């Protein structure tokens, strides 16, 4: 069976990705800080798919040494890794210059430095295997500098997209693939988005579009495609004043 490692798998998009990849027959390597939720998810998947192997480990992606150790342990346990989804992250933040540097710093450290550690660890495994697919979960907000509470968050998501694209250039011509996902509004615990928010997608539908893009090994995808693919063009070109009102 193919195998996939998903970080931040204890809830939200990560947990739903685990369920949907289990439906496809993937063996799973799941990690997050909250192991009680991982254990519950493993039991749920094992009941639905007895033949799927589910390995779980505690991981705080800000513990960089642990990232390398856990990724290597998963690879050994599952006999290699076919895909790694860099998904763990924070969504908090405040407008710049308003005295909340601590919130923006935490987001920057987790979403970029933590993602860098994950990418390095995954890339080392893929280079040894000469195969694999790196999946970077960026954000629709990465398409342009964003105002208010998501300024730092959007900047980190733009940075990780460029990080993944740089790795793609490094491994061009090899069997190693890179996919960058730009999710729009999808209901999740981290986003705090409710099903009543305009343009929002349910967790199951939003993640299904992410899984489909990963399976097709797309280089990049705005997900779900409707309405986020056409809205991407709009967001890149609207005046700043309009962008501020949209945020």
C-alpha positions in Angstrom: 0.0 0.0 0.0 1.2 3.6 -0.6 2.0 5.6 2.5 1.4 9.2 3.5 2.6 11.3 6.4 0.4 14.1 7.6 1.4 16.6 10.2 -1.2 18.5 12.3 -3.4 15.4 11.9 -5.3 15.6 15.2 -8.1 17.8 13.9 -9.5 19.9 11.0 -8.1 19.4 7.6 -5.3 17.0 8.7 -7.7 14.6 10.4 -10.1 14.7 7.4 -7.2 14.1 5.0 -6.3 11.0 7.1 -9.8 9.7 6.8 -10.0 10.3 3.0 -6.6 8.8 2.3 -7.5 5.8 4.4 -10.6 5.4 2.2 -8.2 5.2 -0.8 -6.2 2.5 0.9 -3.1 4.5 2.1 -1.1 3.5 5.1 -1.0 6.5 7.4 1.7 8.2 9.5 -0.1 10.8 11.6 1.5 13.3 14.0 0.4 16.2 16.1 0.8 17.6 19.6 -2.5 16.1 20.9 -2.0 12.4 21.0 -5.3 11.7 22.6 -7.0 12.9 19.4 -4.6 10.9 17.3 -5.4 7.8 19.2 -9.1 8.3 18.7 -8.6 8.9 15.0 -6.5 5.8 14.7 -9.3 3.8 16.4 -11.9 5.3 14.1 -9.9 4.5 10.9 -8.9 1.0 12.1 -12.6 0.2 12.6 -13.5 1.4 9.1 -10.4 0.0 7.4 -8.8 -3.0 9.2 -6.2 -3.5 6.5 -4.8 0.1 6.7 -1.8 0.6 8.9 -2.0 3.7 11.1 1.2 4.9 12.9 0.8 7.8 15.3 3.4 9.9 17.1 3.4 13.1 19.2 5.1 16.0 17.4 5.5 19.7 18.0 6.9 21.0 14.8 8.7 23.8 16.7 10.9 21.0 18.2 13.1 20.8 15.1 15.2 17.9 16.2 12.0 15.9 16.9 10.7 16.6 13.4 13.7 14.8 11.8 13.6 12.0 14.3 9.8 11.4 13.9 9.9 11.5 10.1 12.7 9.0 10.0 10.9 6.7 12.5 7.8 6.8 10.4 9.8 6.0 7.2 11.4 3.0 8.9 8.1 1.8 10.3 6.2 2.0 7.1 9.1 1.0 4.8 9.4 4.4 3.2 7.1 7.4 2.6 5.3 8.0 -0.6 3.8 11.4 0.3 4.4 13.9 3.1 1.8 16.6 3.8 3.2 19.7 5.5 0.0 20.8 7.2 0.6 21.8 10.8 0.3 25.5 11.5 -1.1 28.4 13.4 -3.8 30.9 12.3 -3.4 33.5 15.0 -2.1 37.0 14.4 -2.7 40.8 14.9 -2.2 43.9 12.7 1.4 45.0 12.6 2.4 47.7 15.1 -0.5 47.0 17.5 1.6 45.6 20.3 1.0 41.9 19.6 4.4 40.9 18.2 4.2 37.7 20.3 1.2 36.4 18.4 2.8 37.2 15.0 6.1 35.7 16.1 4.4 32.4 17.2 2.7 32.2 13.8 5.9 33.0 11.9 7.9 30.4 13.8 5.4 27.6 13.5 4.2 28.3 9.9 7.6 29.0 8.4 10.4 27.7 10.5 8.4 24.7 11.5 7.5 24.1 7.9 11.1 24.4 6.9 12.1 21.7 9.3 9.3 19.4 8.0 10.3 20.1 4.4 14.0 19.4 5.1 13.1 16.2 6.8 10.8 15.0 4.0 13.2 16.1 1.3 16.1 14.1 2.9 13.9 11.0 2.9 12.8 11.6 -0.7 16.4 12.1 -1.9 17.4 8.8 -0.3 14.5 7.0 -1.9 14.7 8.9 -5.2 10.9 9.1 -5.0 8.1 10.7 -3.2 5.7 13.7 -3.2 6.0 16.8 -1.0 2.7 18.4 -0.4 2.8 22.0 1.0 -0.5 23.3 2.5 -0.2 27.1 1.8 -3.3 29.3 1.7 -5.4 31.4 -0.7 -4.2 34.3 1.4 -0.7 33.7 0.1 -1.6 35.1 -3.3 -1.2 38.7 -2.0 -0.1 40.7 1.1 -3.2 40.7 3.3 -4.3 43.3 5.9 -5.5 43.2 9.5 -5.1 40.0 11.6 -3.8 37.8 8.7 -0.9 39.9 7.5 1.7 37.7 9.1 -0.2 34.4 8.5 -0.5 35.3 4.7 3.2 36.2 4.6 4.2 32.8 6.1 2.0 31.0 3.6 3.6 32.8 0.7 7.0 31.9 2.1 6.2 28.2 2.4 4.8 28.1 -1.2 8.1 29.5 -2.4 10.0 27.0 -0.3 8.2 24.1 -1.9 8.7 25.6 -5.4 12.4 26.0 -4.8 12.6 22.3 -3.9 10.7 21.5 -7.0 13.3 23.3 -9.1 16.0 21.3 -7.2 14.5 17.9 -8.0 13.3 18.7 -11.5 13.8 15.7 -13.8 13.7 13.2 -10.9 10.8 11.0 -9.8 10.3 13.4 -6.8 7.1 15.6 -7.1 6.0 18.7 -5.3 2.4 20.0 -4.9 1.4 23.3 -3.4 -2.2 23.7 -2.2 -3.9 27.1 -1.7 -7.1 26.3 0.2 -9.8 28.9 0.4 -12.4 29.1 3.2 -12.9 25.6 4.5 -14.6 24.8 7.8 -11.9 23.7 10.3 -11.0 24.1 13.9 -8.0 26.3 13.2 -9.8 28.7 10.8 -12.8 29.1 13.0 -14.8 29.4 9.8 -18.5 28.4 10.1 -20.6 26.8 7.5 -22.6 30.0 7.3 -19.7 32.1 6.1 -20.0 33.2 2.5 -18.1 31.1 0.0 -17.2 28.5 2.7 -16.8 24.9 1.9 -17.6 22.0 4.3 -14.5 20.2 5.7 -15.3 17.0 3.7 -15.8 18.8 0.4 -12.8 21.1 0.8 -10.5 18.3 1.8 -11.8 16.1 -1.0 -10.6 18.7 -3.5 -7.2 18.8 -1.7 -6.9 15.0 -1.9 -7.8 15.0 -5.6 -5.1 17.5 -6.4 -2.6 15.5 -4.4 -3.6 12.3 -6.2 -3.2 14.0 -9.6 0.2 15.3 -8.5 -0.7 18.8 -9.5 2.0 21.4 -9.2 -0.3 23.8 -7.6 -4.1 24.1 -7.0 -6.5 26.6 -5.5 -9.0 24.4 -3.7 -11.9 24.0 -4.0 -11.5 25.1 -7.6 -14.9 26.9 -7.4 -14.9 29.7 -6.5 -11.2 30.0 -5.5 -9.6 29.6 -8.9 -11.4 32.6 -10.5 -11.2 34.6 -7.2 -7.5 34.2 -7.2 -7.3 36.4 -10.4 -9.6 39.0 -8.7 -7.6 39.1 -5.5 -4.3 39.6 -7.3 -5.6 42.7 -9.2 -8.1 44.5 -7.0 -7.0 47.9 -5.5 -5.8 47.9 -1.9 -8.9 49.6 -0.6 -11.1 46.9 -2.1 -8.8 44.2 -0.7 -9.1 45.7 2.8 -12.9 45.7 2.7 -12.9 42.1 1.5 -10.7 40.9 4.4 
